[in-house]
Amino acid sequence: MAMTMTGEVVLSADRNTVWAKLNDAEVLKSCIPGCESLEKVGDTEFRATAKVKVGPVKATFKGKVQLSDIKPPESYRINGEGEGGVAGFAKGGALVTLTEVEGGTRLAYDVETQIGGKLAQLGGRLVNGVAKNYADSFFENFAKAVTPAAG
C-alpha cells in the first residue's frame, strides 16, 4: 500500500539553526515518536529502532535512513526502510525543503511511503490517520527543539 503526505510548518528559528538540528541525531531521536535509538553510522546514514502502534498492531521497526541530494542549508532527500517482523515493512522517502520567511524558517515536506504485511491490511484510512498523527507529533516536538528558549 502506497501513501503520500505533504505539509509545512513555520519554525521561529533561522534556517542555519533548523538545518543543524535536522542533521543532529540526538535532536531527531528526541523528536521522533516511539524512537528508541538513532545512531549516525556515516556522514549521510543512520540506523534506527522505533516502536510503532497502528490500531491493534504494535511492532518494533529496525531500519536505516540515508540522506541524499544534500544542499545545505536548503534541502535534502531522506530515504529509509524498516522491518517490523510479522507486522510488515515500511519504506519511503521525503524531500525536505527549508525557506527563509519573516520571523523564521518554513520547513516543507513531501513524503512517499510504501507499507506491506499486517500494517497494509489495516486499511488506508487508519494507516494514513496514524501517519499524520506521527508527523504532527514530530513537527510539534521539532518546533520546540529549534525554538530558542525564552529567558
C-alpha positions in Angstrom: 0.0 0.0 0.0 1.4 3.4 -1.0 0.8 6.7 0.8 1.8 10.3 0.2 1.7 13.2 2.6 2.7 16.8 2.2 2.8 19.6 4.7 4.8 22.6 6.0 5.5 24.2 9.3 6.9 27.6 10.1 9.6 27.5 12.8 10.7 30.5 14.8 14.4 29.9 14.2 16.8 30.9 11.4 17.5 28.5 8.6 21.0 27.5 9.7 19.8 26.6 13.1 16.9 24.5 11.6 19.4 22.8 9.2 21.8 22.0 12.0 19.0 20.4 14.1 17.7 18.4 11.1 21.2 16.8 10.9 21.6 16.2 14.7 20.9 12.5 15.6 20.1 13.3 19.2 17.6 16.1 18.3 15.9 13.8 15.8 15.7 10.9 18.2 14.0 13.1 20.8 11.5 14.3 18.3 10.5 11.1 16.5 7.6 9.4 18.3 8.5 5.9 19.5 12.2 6.3 18.5 14.3 4.1 20.8 17.6 4.7 19.0 19.0 6.7 16.2 22.7 6.3 15.5 24.8 8.0 12.9 26.8 5.4 11.1 28.2 7.6 8.3 28.2 11.1 7.0 24.8 10.6 5.5 23.5 7.4 7.1 21.7 6.5 10.3 20.4 3.3 11.9 17.2 3.5 13.8 14.8 1.5 16.0 11.3 2.7 16.7 8.2 1.2 18.4 5.1 1.8 16.4 1.4 1.2 17.1 -1.2 1.3 14.4 -4.6 0.2 15.5 -4.2 -3.3 17.0 -0.7 -3.8 15.6 2.3 -3.0 17.7 5.8 -3.5 16.3 9.4 -2.6 16.7 10.9 -1.5 13.4 14.6 -1.6 12.8 16.0 0.0 9.7 18.3 2.5 8.1 17.9 6.1 6.9 20.0 7.6 4.1 20.3 11.3 3.2 20.9 12.3 -0.4 20.7 15.4 -2.7 22.1 17.4 0.2 22.0 21.2 -0.4 22.9 22.9 2.9 21.1 24.8 4.3 18.2 24.5 1.8 17.1 20.9 1.3 17.8 17.1 1.3 16.1 13.9 0.4 15.7 11.4 3.2 15.1 7.7 2.3 14.5 4.9 4.8 13.3 1.4 5.1 12.5 -0.7 8.2 11.4 -4.2 9.0 8.8 -4.9 11.7 8.8 -8.7 11.7 5.3 -10.1 11.3 3.8 -6.5 11.3 5.4 -5.9 7.9 7.7 -3.4 6.4 7.8 0.3 5.6 10.0 2.1 3.1 9.9 5.5 1.6 11.4 8.9 1.3 10.8 12.6 1.8 12.0 15.8 0.2 12.6 18.3 3.0 13.0 22.0 2.0 13.9 25.0 4.2 12.9 28.5 3.1 13.7 31.7 5.0 10.5 33.6 5.9 9.8 36.6 8.1 10.2 35.5 11.7 11.9 32.2 10.9 12.1 29.3 8.5 9.4 27.4 6.6 10.1 23.6 6.6 8.1 21.9 3.8 8.0 18.1 3.3 6.7 15.8 0.6 6.6 12.2 1.7 6.0 9.0 -0.2 5.9 5.7 1.6 5.0 2.1 1.0 4.0 -0.4 3.6 3.4 -4.1 3.5 2.4 -7.0 5.8 -0.2 -6.7 8.6 0.1 -2.9 8.6 -1.1 -2.8 4.9 -4.1 -5.0 5.8 -5.4 -2.5 8.4 -6.7 -0.2 5.7 -5.7 3.1 4.3 -7.8 5.4 6.4 -6.4 4.0 9.7 -2.8 4.0 8.5 -3.0 7.5 7.0 -4.5 8.8 10.2 -1.8 7.4 12.3 0.9 8.5 9.9 -0.4 12.1 10.0 -0.5 11.9 13.8 3.1 10.8 13.9 4.1 13.5 11.5 2.2 16.2 13.5 3.9 14.9 16.8 7.3 15.0 15.2 6.9 18.6 13.9 5.5 19.8 17.2 8.5 18.2 19.0 10.9 19.6 16.4 9.5 23.1 16.7 10.2 23.0 20.5 13.7 21.7 19.8 14.6 24.6 17.4 12.9 27.4 19.2 15.3 29.5 21.2 14.5 29.2 24.9 12.8 32.3 26.4 14.9 33.8 29.1 
